[in-house]
Amino acid sequence: MARLFSLRPPPSEDLFYETYYSLSQQYPLLLLLLGIVLCALAALLAVAWASGRELASDPSFLTTVMCALGGFSLLLGLASREQRLQRWTRPLSGVVWAALLALGHAFLFTGGVVSAWDQVSYFVFVIFTVYAMLPLGMRDAAVAGLASSLSHLLVLGLYLGPQPDSRPALLPQLAANAVLFLCGNVLGVYHKALMERALRATFREALSSLYSRRRLDTEKKHQEHLLLSILPAYLAREMKAEIMARLQAGQGSRPESTNNFHSLYVKRHQGVSVLYADIVGFTRLASECSPKELVLMLNELFGKFDQIAKEHECMRIKILGDCYYCVSGLPLSLPDHAINCVRMGLDMCRAIRRVHITGATLALLAGAYAVEDAGMEHRDPYLRELGEPTYLVIDPRAEEEDEKGTARGLLSSLEGSKMRPSLLMTRYLESWGAAKPFAHLSHVDSPVSTSTPLPEKALASFSPQWSLDRSRTPRGLDDELDTGDAKFFQVIEQLNSQKQWKQSKDFNPLTLYFREKEMEKEYRLSALPAFKYYEACTFLVFLSNFVIQVLVTNRPPALAITYSITFLLFLLLLFVCFSEDLMRCVLKGPKLLHWLPALSGLVATRPGLRIALGTTTILLVFGTAITSLYSMHCCVLGFLSCSLFLHMSFELKLLLLLLWLAASCSLFLHSHAWLSDCLITRLYLGPLDSRPGVLKEPKLMGAISFFIFFFTLLVLARQNEYYCRLDFLWKKKLRQEREETETMENLTRLLLENVLPAHVAPQFIGQNRRNEDLYHQSYECVCVLFASVPDFKEFYSESDINREGLECLRLLNEIIADFDELLSKPKFSGVEKIKTIGSTYMAATGLNATSGQDAQQDAERSCSHLGTMVEFAVALGSKLDVINKHSFNNFRLRVGLNHGPVVAGVIGAQKPQYDIWGNTVNVASRMESTGVLGKIQVTEETAWALQSLGYTCYSRGVIKVKGKGQLCTYFLNTDLTRTGPPSATLG
């Protein structure tokens, strides 16, 4: 039970909740309470007139009722305008309570002889509604409830005490009244505590849902940015649709299709210009850089290139080491695509190099730029083989620019500078201010943390001087609220209890049933652990009735028997409900009873069992409430017992209340009306006092009290039903939004891990990542593989038969996709795919180990991953053999391997890319380009390392390698049967 009074939110949230609570939940109840009181006063006049009484003959009654009608009508008018005067909510509630209390005391002395039981039901009504319907805090409500109780007891005690005739029965009557009032206060505290706890939970879940929505929106934006940083928008949409389809299909499986091919996102475009920029001399410059300087230099350089590409409507396709590859005319065709590429090239090169173009591009320039023939020294071997003329574009701005401000001027001054050339280049490039990769993914959780306080602007704006009624919001307030605050108020408005009477996409406004049948079924079948507390509080009502009966009756044997049987039944019900809490005691007993603690769980999870037990409990209270003359007030407690079952369905409460109303009215107005008549005869002996006023006739006031409690409890039952369902709805929405957010986060992580290695991706989605950091790492021993399918260049053609080359690309896609599938095997978990370049596949091992600076290991252990790369290369060949068998081709791999130190990092803000650099990479590429089909070519150092691992290599001899001179290389024997001692073929 202590939990019911916990759940205290932070002060700022508590302040806002108090305002929300009075507005959305208890403010409408205050209006309904005033309406019920006015209707009850009108009913008193109607009953007095219908019973044949002359209203003019009882001026005190008429004056009291008319003054009360006027006063409460005025209060209702003030309360209806209270939305503009929220600061007066509590004072107004105090006035309403004082008016109800004054009316009760006026009724005590109106209409006839004053008795000890006069207006007890009315004061119970005041006590209970102070807790349940007035917008007061728990402390204020308790003070008002206790004051109401004491005022009745003190007034009657002081008034009736001096009268000799009333002294013998006065003390027991007042004691019974005190028990009744105490029970009413306890029930009120219980009801208010449970409702406040439920409302606070709903309020917090609504806020959590708002934060979850913000988090979801943020994740969607991050995902969109990430996807667009990987692919162009038109391809990203297609891929995203397929990824979502896979997630919906379950376990990321590929959706069923009419073919066995992997998805291919290829579209043919006409009129596209391609720009390929190579940084000449970069290898020498990079050799003097630290890892951080190298990554920073490349990021700044290619970041600047990305900015230039955007300015000239170009799209970067890929970064190939120190080469920049982009196109113009994608995804939309542009008439000036060639001019765009030339302008971009000129901006990139400025005075460092002139742009090298083909004759086809020159024709598209239409004389826009002056050119000169390219000499043979500018020709690539491939261009020389083609024999087509090429040209160098003359930059028209070269003469106007100050040479000192250009990169060429900077590079020309490097030799004479005291600062290292690499550092000078880094300093210069830093001034460009390129964005960092994945900067938008840093602190991904911070803007939507569940511990985020309420929007400051919302809290500042939402003062007690205005309400949640946006139609009455002060002019200009909406303009001050940002989008987040506007959503905040939209969520809060959905909590207003007045919404239950309006059309909703979630509820039926009449029955409050959920419109979705599955949700309605889930709500009715949901567990209710608090049910045992409902039973315990109802037992308190039963005990109160028993004490009252003992105090005011003659204790007949039938009463003792009835209450004894009922008491035993209650104990059995409580044992069933609290059996789980008695587990320790039960487990110490015989094993035959060890199943008893499970009963509590059954009650909490079985709605049918709960309905049966709840109905039985209420009927037991009803049955014991009508066994004495004092049963009218005990019947009132029976009515209140219905309100204790907060999660009982509204229709069941309505049925029970109707049943009890009919039984009580039938009892007091028909079958046992003679008891009321006997009491009146005893109290009014003279002829002038033969008939009391309507306020003093027990059967009439009893019936009126029953109707008042019936409608009051019906209103509260409807309110409770609405908030129970609203709480369930918000919990379900929050759970769904969290699941969707988690799915989005996983999808973002999946996309990120497809761009970056698994050990690098967390660096960019962790909360400790700083935006200004660039990821860089150096390694002492990394094995780099380049595996190409040279035959594919001859195989590729564009004709109507192969749909302008589409089918050729589809086959290449199958080759690459099958290669990628090898990476998911556990034995190749250490292999990282770096990129594909046309039909060439680049991968590396040793990147997920500790960096070279930190790992002081012997050479054999540090390079043990070379064997994994060899086996991966062999597996690539096996995959290609399978593809050849099914496609009736004869493709063969040409593989080059090398190992040594590399620098790894992530560069490029627009399209972040993980890459590795260093002489090791360049030599591995040369091992592939100078290799032989069907063989794995390695350097001498790598051959010795593989020999130490048990592989056999044989010398190819000395070959000429571009940029490296004469190198002695080796071919790897692909027979994976490792030998023991080193092979003589290396000697």
N, C-alpha and C positions, 0 to 999 in steps of 0.2 A: 504493500500500500504506500510505502514511502516514495515509490517512483511516481505516484500520481502528483506529488507536490514538487517534483524536481523539474528538470528540463528548463532551466533558466537561460535565456539567450543573452548575448552581450548587451551592454547598456544601450548602445545606439539602436540595435535591433529591437530591444525591449521597449524603448521609447516609441519607435515607429509601430510596433505591434500593438501597444496600448491604444494608439489612435485608430489603427485599423480595426481592432477588436470592438471598440465602442461604436464604430461606424457600421461595419459590415455585419456584425452578429447581434449585438445587444441594442443598437439603436432601433432597428425594426421591431425588436421584441418590446421595447419601451412603448412604441406606438400601439402595438397589439395589446399590451397590458392596459393602456388607457382606454382602448376600444372595448376591452372586456369589462372593465369597471363601469363604463358608461352604459353598456348593454345590461349589466346586472342591475344598475340603478333603475333603468327603464323597466326591467322585468319586475322589480319590486313594486313599482307603481301599478303595473299591469296585474300582478297577482293580487295586490290589495283591492283593486277595483273589481277584479273577477270574483273574489271571494265574498263580495257583497258588503265590504266595509265602506263606510262613508269617510272619504279622505278629509273632508272639511272638519269632521269630528275629532281628528287627530292632527292638530296643527303642528305639533313638534315633529312628527314623522314626515309630514309633507314639507315642512321648512327644511329639515335636515337633508331630505333627498333632493329637493330642488336646488339648494345651495351646493350640494355635492355635484349635481349635474352641471351647474354653471362653472364651478371651480375646475372640475376635471375637463370640461370642454375647453376652458381657457388654457389649461396645461397642454391639452392635445394640440391646440392651435400653436402654442409656443414651440412644442416639440417638433411639429411639422416644419417649422422654420429654423430648426436648430442646425440644419446642415450648413447654414451660413455662420453659425455662432458656436463652433465646436468647443470653445473654451468654457462654455456654460453647461456642458453636458452633465458633469457630476453635480454641480449645484442644483440643476433642474431635477436630477434623479433624487437628490435629497429632499427637494420640495414635494415630489410625488410620494415618496415614502412617508413624509410627515403628514401629507394630506390623507393618505390611506390610514395611518395610525389615528389621526384625529377623527376620521369618519367612524372607525371601529369603536372608539370610546363614546362617540355620540350615539351610536347604535345601542351601546350598553344601557343607556339611560332613556331610551325612547321606546314607547309602545307598551309598557307594562312593568310587572314586577322584575326586579334584578335578581338573577340567579347566578350561582357559581359557574355554570356551564354556558352562560350567555356568550355568544360571538366567538366561541373557541375555534370553530371551523374557519371563521373569517380571519382570525389572527394567525392561524396556521397558513392560510392563503397568503397573507402579507409576509410572513416569515419566509416561506418558500420562494415567492416571487422576488423578494429582495435579492436572493442569491441567483435565481435562474433567469430573471428578465430585466433587472435594472443594471445599467452600465456602471457598476461599482467594482472596485477592487475587492479582493478576498477579505482584507482587514476591515474595510468600510462596511461590507455586507455583513460580516460577523457582528460588528458593533450594532448595526441596525437590527439584525435578527434577534440578538440577545436583549436589546432595549425594548423591542416589541413584546418579547416574552415577559420580561420583568414588569413592564408597564401594566399589562393585563392582570398579572398576579397581584401586584401592589394595589392597584385601584380597587379590585374586587375584595382583596383582603382588608383594606382600610374601610371600605364601604360596608361590607357584610359582617366584619368582625364584631362590631359593637352590638349587632342585632342578636338577641338571645335565641330566637327560633332557629337561626341558621348556623349557630356555632357547632353543634355536634357533627354535622355532615360537611362543614366548610373545609376543614383541614384535608380530609381525604380527596375532596373534589379539587382543591387547589393543587395537591400533590399529583393527582392524575393529569391536571392541566399542565403542570410543570414537565411531567414525563412526555406528554404530547408535544409541547413546545420544544423540548430538548431533541426529541426525535425529528421534528421538523427542521431544526437547525442543522442537525447532523446530515440529514438527507439533502438539505440545501448545499452544505459544504461539499458533500460527496458529488452532487450533480455539477456544481460549479468547477470543482477540481478536475473532474473527468472531461468536461467540455473545454476548459481552458487548455488542458493537456492536448486534447485532440485538435483544437484550433491552432495551438502553437505548432504542433507537428505539421498540420496542413500548411500553415504559413511558411514554415521553414522549407517544406518540400516544394512549395511554389517558388520560393527564392532559389532553391537548389535547381529546380527545373529551369529557371531563368538563366542561372549560371551555366547549366548544362547546355542550354541552347546557344549561349554565347560561345561556349567551348566548341560546340558542334559547328557553329558558323566559322569559328577560327580554323578548325581542322579542315573544313571544306575549302576555305581560302588557301590554307597552306598546301592542301593537296592539289588544288588547281594550279597554284604557283609552281609547285614542284613538277607537276605533270607538264606544264607549259615550258618549264626550264629544261625538260628532257626532249620534248617533241613539239613540232608545230601544232597549232590549235586544231587544225582540221584532222590531223592524225590522232591527237590526244583524245578527242571526243570519241572516236571509234574504239580506241583501246580501252578507255574508261568504261564504255558501255559493255565491252566484252568482259572486263575484269569484274564489274558488278554482276554480270550474268553468271560468272563462275562462282562468285561468293554466294549468290542466291541458290545456285544449283548444289552448293555444298562442297566443302573441302577443296575449293579451288580447282575442281575438275573442269576439263574442257567441255563446253556444251556440245550436245550431239550435232553433227553436221553430216552433209552428204558425201564428204570425202575424208581421207585419212591424212591430209596435209595439215601442217601447222598454219595458224592464221598468218596471213600476209597482208601487210598494209602498204600497198604499192599503187601509185597512180602516175600515169604518163603525162608529162608536161611538154608543151611545145614552146620554143623561144625562151630558153634559159641560158644565162651567162654564168660561167664558173670562174671564181677567183681562187688561186692557190698561192699563198704567200709563205716563203721560206726565210727564216732569219739566218742569213749567212754569217758564219763565225760564232754562232751561239754556243757551240760545243766548247770552244776555247774560253769564252767568257764564263760559261757555266762552271767550268772546272775550277775557277777561282772563287766561286760563291759558296757560302754556307747553305745548308738546306733551307733555312728560313729566307735568306736573301734570294735564293733561286725561285722558290715558290712565290714570294712576293713580287719578284720581277716579272715572272710569267703572268701572274694574276693581273698586275697593273697593265702590262702590255696588251694582253688579250682582252682585258676589260675595256681598255681604250678602243681596241679594234671593234669590240661589240657595240660600243657607242657610235663609232663611225658607220658600222653596218646598219644600225637603226636609222641614222640620218640619211643614208643613201638607199634605203629600202632593199637592203640585202639581208640574207639569213645565213648565219653561221651553221655549217653542217657538222664540222668536227674539228678538233684540235689533234694534230698528229705530232706529238712530241713538241718541237718548236715550230711547227708549220700550222698555218691558219687556212682553213678551207671553207669557203662560203659561196653562195649563189645569189643571183637576182632573177626575179620572175617567178618566185614561189612564195606562197601557194597560189597567188593570183598572177596572171600574166601581165607583164608590164611592157609597153612599147619601147621604153628606153632602158631596158635591162642591161644592155651592153655599156651604155654611158654610165649607168649607176656603178657597175663593177670597176670601170676605169677610174671614175672619180674616187671611189673607195680606195683603189690601189694607190692613187696619187696621194691621198690623204695619209695612207699608211706608210708609204715610202718617203713622201716628201722629197728630200734631197738625198736620201740614202741610196735608193735604187729607183730606176725607172721601170714602169710596168711592161711586162713581156706578153704580147698577144699574138693570136694566130691571124691568118688572112681572113677567116670567116668573121671574126670579131671586128677586124678593120672595116670590112664591108658594111657592117651594121652601124659603125660609128658615123658614117656618112660625112666624113671630112671634119668632124667636130674637133679632132686633135691632130697635131702634127706628129709624124712618126718617122723613124729611120730604120733601115734594115738592121736586123740583129745579126751580129757576126757569129761565126762558128763557135767562138768561145762561149757564147750564151746558150748554145744548143745543148739540150739533154740528149743522151744517146738515143732515146726513143724518138725524139723529134728528128734527129739526123737520119734515123732509119726510115721515117715516114717521107722525108724529103720535101715537106711543105715549107713554104717561106713563112718566116715569123718576123715580128717587128717590135721595136721599143718605142713606147709613147713618151713624147717630150712633155714634161710638166710645164704648162704656161706660167705657173706661179713661182717657178724655181728662181728666176732672176730677181723677183720682187722681194723675196723673203730674206731676212737677215740670216746668214749662215750660222751665226752663233746660237740662234734660237731653235735650230733644228737638231734632230737626233744625229745627223751626220756631223754637224759641228761639234756636238758633244763627244761623239765617238773619235773624232779626229784629235780631240784634246785629251783623250784618256792617257796616251802614252807619256805626255809631259806632266801629268798631275801626280801629286804626292799620294793621293788617296787611291786605294785599290780600284781598278776599273769596274769590278763587279759592284762595289759599294756606290761608286758614282752613278752607275746605271740605275741601281736600285733607288737612290735618292731622287734621281730625275723622274723615274717612273712613278714614285710615290706621290709626286706633285699632281699627277693626273687624277688622283682620288677615285680609282675604280672601286666598285662595290665588292663586298666580300661574298664568297659562295654561301648559299643557303642562309643568308642573314635573317631572312624572314622566318626561319624555323627555330631560331634561338629563343629560349624561354617560352616554349610553346604552351606551357601550362600556366604561366603567370597571369594572363589577362582573365582567366576564367576559373581561378582556383575556388574550391568550395569554401575556403575560409575568407574569401573576399568580402569585405563589409558592404553594407548597402550603399548605393550610389550617393556620394556626398551631396550632389546637387539635388537629388530627390529628397534626401532627408532635410536639407535646408529649406527646400520649397514646401515640403509637406508639414506645415505647422498646424496647430489645433484651430487655426482661424479659417481653414477652408477644408472642403470635403473631397472625397473621391469622385464625386459627381462631376465629370469633366464638362458637362454642359454648363455648370455654374462656376467653373474655374476662373479665377481672375484673369482678365484679358492680358495677353502677352506671356503668360506662363508657359504655354506650349512652345512658344518660340525660344524660350530659354532652355528647354530640355533637349538634350541630345538624343540620338537614336536609342542608346542603351537605357536612359531614364524613361523614354517614352514606352519602351517595351516593359520596363519595370512596372509602370503604372497600369499598363494593359493587363499584366498578370494579376496585380493586386485587385483590380476591378472585377476580375473573374471570381474572386473569393467572396464578393458581396452576397449576402443571403437573399437579397431581393432578386438576384439572377435566377433563383429557382422557379420563379413564376413566368419567366420569359422563355422564348423559343431558344433552344440550344441544340447544337449538333451532337452533344453527348447525352443529354437527358430528355425524357419526356416530361414536359412541364406539369402535367397532371399527376402522373403516377411516380415520377422521378426514376422510372426504370431506365437503364442504359439502352440506347437505341441499338447497340450491337448485342445480339443475343449471346454471343460467346462471352462478352465482358460481363453481362448480367449473370450468367451462369457462374463465371469465375468469382464474382463478388459474393454470391450467395453461398458458394462452397469454400470461401476463404476462412482461414483459422481465426479463432478469437480466444487468445490466452487470458484476457481479462474477464471472461465469463464467471470465473470462480468468485471474483470480487462482487459481481452483481448478486450472486447467491448469498454471500456473507452479509451484504447490506440489507437484503430482504429479510434475513434472519433477525437483524436488529429491529426491523419493523414488527416482526412477529413477537419478539420479546417485549417490545414497548406495549403492544396490544395486551399481552398477558399481564404485565404489571398494572396497566390501567384497569383491566377487568378485576384484578385482585383488590384494587383500591376502592372501587365503586360498587361492587356487587356483593352478594351474600355468599359467594363461593359455593355454588351448588355442585353436587357430585358430577353432573353431566359436564360442567365446565372443566373440572379437573381431568376427567377422562378424555375429553376432546383435545385439550391442550397437551396432555401427556402423549397421546398418539401422534399429534402433529409435531411435537418436539422431537420424538424419535425419528419421524420421517425426515425432518430437517437435518438432524444429525447424520442420517444416512446420505442425504443429498450433499451435505458439506464434505463428508468423508470422500465421496466419489470425486468431487471437484478438487479437493486439496490432497488427494492421495499421493500425488507426486512430491508434495512438500513433506509428506510423512514417510518418504522412502527409507531413510535411515532406520526408523523404528521398525518398519515392515520387514526390511532385509535381515534384521536381527532375529526375526521370528522364524517359524517353520517355512520351508521352501514352498509348501502348498499355497502360501499367501503372497509369494513374490510377484505374482501377476497383477496385484492390486494397484501399484503405482501407474500402470499403463492406463487405468481408467481416466485419470486426469487428462492425459493426452487425447484420448478418444472424445471426451467432452469438448475439448478445445478445437478439434479438427472435424468433428461430425456435426454439420448444421442440423440435421434431423434430430439427433440426440439433444442438442442444445435447446431446440424449440420445445421438445417434450418436457425437459427438466424445467425450463423457464416458465412454461404454461402451468405446470404442476405447482411450482413454487408460488406463483401469483394466486392461483385458485386456493391454495392452502391458507394464504393470508386473508383472502376474501372470506373464506369459510369461517375462520376464527374471529373475524371482525364483527359478526352480526349475532353474537351469542349473549348480548346483554342490553340493558336499557341505554347504556352509554355507547351503543354500537354506531351511532351517527358519526361521532368523531373518529372512532376506529375505522369506519368505512372510508373516511377521508385519507387515513394512512394507507388503506388498501389501494385507493386510487394512486397515491404517490408511489407505491411499490412498482407500478407499471413503468414509471419514468426512470427507474433505476437500471433497467435493461436498455442501455443506450443503443446497442447495435441490434436490438430486436427490430424486425421489419415493421414498417409503418402500418401495413394492413393488418398484421397480427395484433399490434397494440390497439388499433381502432376496433377490432373485433372484441378484444378483451374489455376495453373501456365501455363499449356499447353494451356488452353482456352485464357488466357490473352496474352500469347506469340503470339499465332496465330492472335488474334484480333489486337494487337499492330503492329505487322509486316505487316499485311494486310493494316492497316491504313496508316503507314508511307511509306511503299514501293509501295503501289498500289493506293488506293482510294484518299489519300491526299498527294501523292508524289509531286504534283504540288506546294504545299505550300513551300516545301524545294527548289524546282527549282526557285520559285519567290524570295525567300530570297537570293539565290546564285546570281541570276541576279541583284538584287539590290546592293549586296556587291561587285561584281566583274564586273565592267563596261568596263574595257579595254579589247582589244583582247588578250593581253598576259596573262591576269589574268582571262580568261573566265571560267576556270575550276579549283576549289580549290583541295587541296589534300584530301585524304580520311578522315583525321582527322577533316576536316572543313565542310564536307558535312553532314547536319543534318540527312537526312533519313538513310544514311549508318551507321553513328555513333549511331543513335538511335537503329537500328536493332542489331548492335553489342553489345550495352549496354544491350538491353533486353536479349540477349542470355547469356551474362556474369552473369547478375542477376538471370536468370533462373537456370543455373547450380549451382551457389553459394547457392541460396536458397534451391535448391534440396538437395545439400549435407547437409546443416544445418537441413533440414526437416528430412532427414534420421537419422542424429545424434540425433535430438530431439526425434524422434520416438523410437530409440533404448533405450535412457535413460529413457523415460517415461515407457516403458515396463520393463526395468531393475528395475526401482524403484518399480513398481507394483509387480514384481516377488520377490524382496527382502522383501517387506512388507508382502507378502503372506507367504514366507518361514519363516520369523521371527514370524508371527502369529502362524503358524503351529508348529514351534519349541517351542514356549512358551506354546502352548496348550499341546504339548507332554511332556514338562518339568513339567507343572502343573499336568498332569496325573501321571507322574513318582513320583512327590513329594507326591501326594495324595496316590499313591500305597505304597510308602515307609511309609507314615504316617499310612496307613491302616495296613500294616504289623507290624509296631512298636506297634500300639495300640492293635494288637492281642497278642503281647508278654507282653506289659505293660498296666497297667490301664490307662484310658483316662487322669487322672490328673497327671500321672507320665510321659507319653510319651513326652509332650512338654519340659520337663526338658532336654531331650537328643537331641532335634532337634532345640532348640532355639539358637540364635546367642550369648546369654550371658552366655552360658554354658562353664565352664572351664574344660579342659581335666583332670586336677588333682582331680576334685571333684568326689566323689562317692555319689550316691543318697542314703540317709538314712532318716528315719523319725520314731519317736516314737509316739504311741497313747495310751491314758489312757483307752479307752473303745472301744474295737473291738470285734464283735461277730464272732466266727469261727465255721464253719460247716464242718463236714465230713459225707458224705452220700455214703454208699457202697451198692453193690448188691452181697451179699455173695453167693447167689445161682448160680451166673455165674461161679464160680470155678468148681462146679459140672456139670454145663451145658456144659462147654468147653471140647471138645474132638477133637482128630485129627484122621480123618479117610477119606477114599475115598469118602464117602457120602457127608461130609461137606467140601470137597476139602482141606483136611489136616488142618482143623480148620479155614479156611478163612471165611466160612459162619457164624461161631460163632462170629468171630471178626467183621463181618459186622453188626451183630445184636448189639454188644456192641457199635459200632460206631454210630448206629442209636439212641441208648439210650443216649449217651453223646451228640450227635448233638441236640437231642430234648431238653435235659437239657440246652444246650447253647442258644437255641432259646428263652428260658424264659428271658434271660438277656436283650434282646432287648425291653422288655415291659417296659413302663414308670415307673410302680410301683416298678420295680426291678432295677431301674437305679443305686441305691446305692449298689447293690450286685456286688462284684468283684470275678470272678473266679480266683483262685490261680493256680491250677493244677489238673490233674487227675493222680491217681496212680493205674494202673490196672483198676479195676472196681469201684474204689473209687473216689468220686467227692469232691473237697475241694473248699470252697468259704468263703468269709468274707464280713461283712458290717462295716461301720464306718471308712473306709480307705480314703474316699474322703472328710472327714471333716477336720476341723482345728486340728493341732497336739495337743497332750495332754498338752504340755508345755504352749501353747498359749491360750487354751480354758479353761477358769475357769467357768464351768457351773455346775448346780446341777445334781445330779446322774440321776434323772428321765429323764431330757432333754437330757443329754449326751448319755444315753443308749436307747433312743427311737427307734433306728434302729433295736433293737432286734426283734421287732414285724415284721419288713420287712423280717428278716431272717427266722422267723417261717413260715410266709406265703410262702416264697420261698421253704422251706422244704416241706410244704404241696403240693405246685405246682409240685415239683419233683415227689412226690408220685402219683399225678394225671396223670402226663405224663407217668410214668411207667405203670400205669393201662391201659392207651390207647395202649401202645406198647404190653402189655400182651394180650389184646383183639385181636390185629391184628396178633400177632406171636404165639398165642395159648400157651403161657407160663404162669407161675405163679410166676414171680420174685417179690420180696418185698425188700423195702429199710430198711436199718438199719442206723439210723441217730444219730449223737452225736453233742451237742451244748455246747459251753462254751464262756464266755466273760471275758474281762479283758485287761490288758496292753499288747501290742506287739511292736516289732520293725520291720519295713518294710524297704526293700532295694533292690537294683539291684546288682547282683554279676555275675562274670564269663565273661571274655572277648571273648572267643571263641564262647560260646553260652550264651549270657546274659540272666538272668532269674530273674524275680521279685518274691520275697518270703517274708514270714513273719516268725518271730521266737519269742520264748518266752514260758514260762510255760503255758500260755493260750492255745497255739497251741497244746502243748503236751497233756494237759488234754482233749481238745476237741477230739483229736485222740483216746485217751483212752475211752472217752465216746462212741465213735462209735464202737471200737473193743470189748468192754465189753457189748454192748447194745443188744437189742432184736429185731428180725425182725418185721417190721411194726410199730415200736415205735421210738419216739424221746427222747433220754436220755440226761439229763442236770445235771449240778452240783447244789448244794444247793444254791450257790450265784446267779446263773443264774435263778434258779427257783423263787427266791424271786424277782429278777428284772422283770421277765415275769409276776409274780403275780401283780406287781405294774402297769403293762400295761394292765391288764384285762384278762390275760390268766390263765388257771387252770392247776396246776401240782399236781401230787400225788406221794407219796414217794415209792421208790422201796425198800429202805433199805440200809444197809451198805454192800458194796462189796469190794473185793480186787482189787486194780488197780496197775499194774506193775509200779514200780518206785514212786508211790504215797502213798502206804499203803492202809489203810482202808478209804473209802470215802462213804459218804451218798449221794446217787443220786436220781433223780426224773425222772418220765416220764411225758411228756407234753401231756395234753389232746388236741387232734388236732381239737376239735370242736372250730371253730374260733369265736363263739359267746362269746364275752367278757362279763365277769361279772363285776358288779360295785365294791363291796368291795372285799378285799382279801379272797381267798378261805380257808376254814378250813383244807383242805387236806394238807396244808403245815405246819400245826402246829404240 
